[in-house]
């Protein structure tokens, strides 16, 4: 990140970062003796990237009998129209089948919208266990304190 010399013709001071977009300004000012001082403006507030909500299907709660019958009805209706089948291209047939299945999925398989979970990379299972243990002890303390009063 430091591109100018800080002592003579040498760069002795370095600034390392994994996210260069957070560094806004780097200036080198005269310091003690012949050594330059690096002054930087760094935005240290981390940006959280939110995941867009997405739709998931709950296949365990699906109505498979009606799903199969709807798909079968649509396909037999399409196949009965012989002229339509003969004039359709492979792409048209594929789009029809795909649309039929997607309509049946949306109609007979329940769905829910989920958002992104905020994952903190430094919280591992050991730390989670300690947090839960602390919370249980705090809850017991509150309960004991309220009974005593």
Secondary structure, DSSP 4 states (H G I P E B T S, - for coil): ---S-SBTTB-------S-GGGEEEEEEEE-STTBEEEEEEE--SPPPPPPPPEEEE-GGG--HHHHHHHHHHHHHHHHH-HHHHHH--HHHHHHHHHHHHHHHHHHHS-EEEE------TT--HHHHHHHHHHHHHHHHHHHHHHHH-
